[in-house]
Amino acid sequence: MSIITKEIEEYKGGRTLPKIGDYNKQYEVKQHEIFTNLIKYPDRKVTTDYIDSNGKKERKEETIALNRIGLPYQKKIVNIATTFLCGTPIKYTNSLEEEDLYNAFQKVIEKNKMKFVDKEIVTAVGRFTECAEYWYPTNEANNHYGFDSQFRLKVKVLMPDKYNLYPKFNENDDLISFGREFKNGDKTIFEVYTAEKIIRYERDDEWKKVEEKPNVIGKIPIVYYKQENVEWADVQTIIERLEFIYSNIAESNDRFSFPILKLIGKVEGQLSKDKSGRVLQLEQGANAEFANQPQANQSIESETDRLERDVHDFTSTPNISFDNMKGLGNMLAGSSAEFLFLSAHLKVMDKMAIYIPALQRRASIIKSYLQKFNVKFAKNDLEVEPVITPFIINNDADFIKFLMEANGNKPLYSQEYSMQKIGIKNPKEMMAQIEEENNRRNELSNSNEFTV
């Protein structure tokens, strides 16, 4: 093993990477075992009789494809968890009187559209158990941050299905180095970041160090996020059981949902005068009747109901399907909604242990870059506190109704403001048209009364 290879292995620290392939197979519906494992879920083989060209009766075996029903619960669990954590955009409060650096920080957040980046990060962590964000400057003159700058600060999300991530921590759980490995054409690239330097290695046949430069901000420009398991880990077996049951029910429906004619005795043929072919001619003592379709097994219905409920309960994922939410009415407004989604909100509070420290590190990295962009910030400090507010439904219609009742049923909004809220671009022009139409109707009404 070469010196360079040993150096890289030292930065990797012998880390075992997450099983991204397995997670993708569980997350993507078409990769579920119900579709891919033909040994565990085989197609159905049937034997049928047929008459060959010589009039001889023969038998053959046919394969009938199994009805394979995939359920996208994994994707639903991740998406709903993401919405409850950052559906309401994450905010940052300032605890210092100095505003210039804080305002510049907010501009960095705004210009990088972090409310969308945050959703991407939370989804990646729920789907892969980890991801990272990488902050870097570009040579781009601008005045986005309240001052003229030759640099612009950007962010890139490092997804573990595209990058192998190698964080390394000391005994105090402080990040001391971070490596990312990825493909660029035929080359494999490994970049490592420490507080002092940034190193780039490339490999065609063997590893070579191609660049080493000082880290100008003196801290690793990486925010690393990690949780123990994927969001659906506790209910994966339940989902597989539901897919098996649903597929078997579909098989049963194919076999028995259409009418089956049961014949007892010998059938002599159709009556010759019955052109529709709906009447059978039977020998004396013979009988024909339709077999009744078997009813769904009550125990199967009970099991599917319980399993579907368990999927939501065990992952703190509210069932927000239309059928489940209709009829809840005022339960979706105000404090009632908070109780309704209590489990999801508690889940968000648990995840704050992951995201609050990471977001504080984000603020520290941005501050360090801004201090390099503008020397006036060199002695300024930035103390921001990330605020994560669990998503809650705001039932505006019920809230407005409540305010009107408290206000003696008087209008809350002017007609012009109401039109602006609904999206009418020229409310005054629209109000003039409405008034003109009302006057025309009044004139026509008066004219009709006079005629009578």
N, C-alpha and C positions, 0 to 999 in steps of 0.2 A: 504494500500500500504506500503510495507516494505521500510526501509531506503535505501537499495541497489537499489530497483526499482525506488525510487524517485531520487536517484543520477544519474541513467541512463537516466531517463526522462529529467533531467536537462541538461545533455550533448546533448541529442537529440534536445532540444530546441523547441519542438512542430512542427518540420518541416514536411511539406507535401511533400511526395515523388513524383517524376515524374511518369506519367502514362505509365510505361514501357509496360504493356500488350497491351494498345491501340496503342502505337508506333510500337510494333512488328506486330500487325495485319495489319497495314498500310504498313510496310516495306516488309514483306514476302508476295509474290504474292499469294500463295495458301491460305493465311488467309484473303484476301480481301473480302469485303462484296458480291461481285459479285459471289463468290463461297460459302459463308457461310450463307448469309441472304436469305433464301428461301421464306420469306414473301415479302420482297421488290423485289426480283427477282425470281418469282415462275417458276416452270417448266410448260410446255404447256400441257393442257389437250385436247384431241380430242375424238370425238365420231365416231365409225366405225360400219358398218353393217357386219354381218357374217351369215352363214347358219349353224344351229346346226345339230346334228347327225340325227334328225328326219326330216331334210329338211325344218325346219321352220326358217324364217328370224328373226334374233335377232339383238340387238344393245348393244354395250359395250363401256365403257369409258377407255381410255388409257392415261398414262402419258408419254410424250416425254421429255427427259432431255433437258434443255435449253443449247444452245451453250454459254458457259461462258468463256469470253476472259479477262484474267488478264494482266495488263500492268505494268512492273516493273520500272515505272518512279521514284519512291521513292529511290530505290537502285541506279539507274543511277545518280540522282541528288547528292546523298551523295558521290558516288565514284568519280565523276568529280570534285566536290568541294574539296575533299581530294587531288586529283592529282594536282590541280592548286595551293593548299597551300603548299604541301610538296613533290610534285613530284621532284622538285629540292631540295635536302637535305638541311635542315636548318644548317647554319654555325654560328660560334661565333668568333667575333673579340676581340682582346686583346688591351686594352688601356694603359697597364702598360709595363714598360721595363722588369720587372722580368718575366721570361719565365717558370721556373720549375713548379710552381703551375699550370700555364695555360696549359702546356704540359700534366701534370698529369690529369687535367680536361678533356682534349681532349681524353686521353686514356680511361677514364671512359665512355665517350660518345661512343667511337669506340667499346669498349669491350661489351657494352650493346646493340650494334646494334640499336642505337637510331633512325636512319633514318627509320627503320621499326616500332619501337615503336611509333614514331610520327604519322605515318599513322594510326596506330591502335587507337591512342588517338583522332585524328581529325575525323575519321570515327565514333567513339563512341559518340563524342559530337554532330555530325550532326544527328546521329540516335536516341540518347537518351536524348539529351540536356545537358548531364553532364558526367564526369568521373574523375578519379583521378589517380595519379601515386605515388607509395609508395617506398621510398628508404630505404634500410636496408643492414647492413653488415653481411657477413658470415665468419666463420672461415675457411679460405682457403689461405694457404701460396702462395705468388706469387710475381712477380716483374713486373707486367703489367704497373705500373704507374711511372716507372723510378727509383724505389727504392724497397728494399725488405720489404714486408708487410705480416703480419699474417692475414690480413683481405682482403676480396674482396667486393666491393660495387655493389649491384644489384638493379634492379628496377622491380616493379610489377604493371601492369595496373589494377586498380580496376574498373571493368565494372558494371554499375548500374543494369544489369539484373542478376548479381550474388551477388552483395553486395548492401545493403542499406547504402547510404552515408549520413553523418550528419555533415556538416561543420557548424561552429558557428563563427560569426564575431562580433567585437565590433562596437561602433558607428563610428569609423574611417575606417571601412571595413577591419580591420586587422584580420587574422585568429587566433582565440584564443584557439580553440580546434577542433578536427576532430574525428568523430566516424565512424566505419564501422561495420555493423551487417551482419552475414552470417551463413549458416548452415554447420556443420561438423558432418555428420552422423545424429544421433538423437539429437545432441546438437545444441543449438543456441548460438552463440558467439558474444560478443560485445567488440570491442577493441576501446579505446579512446587514443588520442595522444594530449599532451599539450607540451609547451616548457619545463616544469619541469619534467614530468613523463609520463609513458606509463602504462595503466591499462587494464587488461583483465578480462572480466566477462563471466560466462558460465551459461546456464540454461537448466536443465532437467525438473523439476517441478517448480522450482523457481530460481530467479537470485542469483548467488554467485560471490563474488570477489575472483578470483583464483590467481591473480598476480598483483603486482604493483612494478615498477622499475623506477629508475631515467632515464631521457632522456639525454644521454651523450653529444649530440651536442648542447643542449640548444635551439633548434628550432623544430617546428613540421616538421617531415620528409615527408610531403605530399604536392604535387602540385595539386590544385583543378582547374578544367576547367568547365565552364558553359556558355551556351548561352540561350536566351529567349525561342526559339521554335526549333522544328526539322526543318531540311533544307526544307522540302516540305510542311510545314504548310500552306503557302499561296495558294497552288495549289491543295490541297487534293480534294476539290469538283470538280475541273476541271478533275482530273484523274478519279474520279468515273463516271463523265459524259461520258468521252471517253470510259471507259470500257462498259458502258451501250449501247452506240451507236455501238461499235464494235460487241458486242454480238447480238444486234438486226439485224445488217447487215448480220452476219453469219446465223441467223435464216431465213432471207429473201433469202439468197443464197440457203439454203437447200430446200426451198419451190419452188423456181422459176428458179434455174440455169439449171435444166434438162428440156428437151423438154416436153411440155404438149399438148396432142392431144385434140382439142375441137371438139365435135360431135354435129351436128344439125340434128335431125330426127332419124329414126330408122336404126340400123345396123343389117343386116340380118346374117352376119358372114363372115368368111374369104373365099376367093375363094379356092375351093378344090384343084386346080392344083398349088396353090402357097405354096410350102412347107416351104418357109422362113417365112410365116405369115406376110408379109409386106404390103399386099393389103387387104383392107376391101371391103365387098360387101354391098352397101347401097340401101335402097329403093329409088324410084324416088322422087326427091325433097329434099332428105337428103344431108348433106354436112359434110365434115371432114377437118379440117385444124389445123396446129400447132399454139398455142397462142404464141405471141412474149414475150420474157422476158422483164419485166419492167426495164427501165433504172434507174440508181442510181439517187436519188434525189439531184439536184444541191445544194439545201440549206444544206443538210446533209454534202456533201463534203466540202462546204465552212465552216461549223461549225467545223468539225473535223480539217481542216487545221488551222483555227484560234485558236482552243483550244490547239493543239499541239504546235503552235508557242508561245502561252501564257505560257504554262508550262515552256518552256525554258527561255522566257523573264522575267517572274516574279520571277524566282529563279536565274537569272544571270548564267544559265547553257548553255554553247555553244552546239549547235547541231552538234556533231562531227561524225555523221553517215557517212558511205561511200558515199551514194548518195548525201549528202549535201556538202561533202568536195571535191569530185572529180571535177576537172576543175578549182579549185582555183589557182593552180600553184604557181606563185611567191607570191601570197597573204599569203602563209604559211611560208614565210621566212622573217627574220629580223624585221624591224620596222612595216612592213605591218601586220605581224602576231599579233603584240602587239595591233594594232588598231582593228583587227578582234576579238580578245579576250579581248577587253577593259572591258566589263561588268564583266567578270570573275576575271580580275585583280583588279578591283575596289572592288569586293566582298572580295578578299584576304586582301586588305588594310583595309577594315572595320573590318575584323576578327583579325587583328594585335592587336587591343585593348584588345582582350581576350588572345592571345597567347604570345605576347612579355612580359608582366608582369609575366605570368606563367613561361616562360622559364628563366627569370631572377631569379625567386624564385628557379627553378631547379638548376641553377648555384650556388646559395647561399648555398643550402643544400649539394651539392657535395663538395663545398669548405670546409664546416664545417666538413664533414666526413674525407676528405683528411688531414685536420689539426690534426685530432685525430690519423690518421694512421701514420703520419710522424711529429714528434715534430719540425722538421726544418721549417715546413710551418706555425707554430703557429703565427708568427708575419707577415707572408706574406699576401698580399691581392689579391683578384681576381676581376677584373672589366671587365667582358665580355659583349658584346652587341650581342644579337641574331639577325641574319640577315635572314629574310624570303624573298625569291626571287620567285615571281609567275612563275609557269611553263610556258615555251614557247617552241614552236616547232623550232628545229634547222634544217633547210633544208640544210644539208651538201653538197649535190650535186650542188645546185644552188650557194652556197657560194664558193665552189672550182672552179666552172666555172667562177665566177666573178674574183677570184684571178688570174686564168690562163690568162684571157683576159687582166687584168692589167699588167701581167708579159710577154706579148708578146707570149701567148700560149706555153710557155715553161713548162716542167714538174715541178710539185711542190714537188713530192716525188720521191725518188729513187725506183728502182724496188724491192730491198730488203725490204725497209720500207713498201711499198705498200702491199707486201706479208705478212708481220708481222701484218699489220692492219686488213687484211682479215682473219687472224687466222692460216696461214700456219706455222707449228712449225719449219721446217728446210728450210728456204728460200734459203740458199746458195746451198743446195742439189737440190732444185727445179729449181733454175736458171741454174745449171749445166745440168740438164736433158733437160731443154728447149733449151739450147745452142746445146746440142748433137743432139736433134731432128731437129733443124734448119739446122745443118751441114749435116745431113743425107738427108734432103729434097733437099738441094742445090746440093749435089753430085748426087742424082737421077735426078734432073733437068738437070744438065750439061751432064749426061750420055745420056739422051733422046735427047738433042740437037745434040750431037755428032753423034748419030745413024741416025738422020734425015739427 
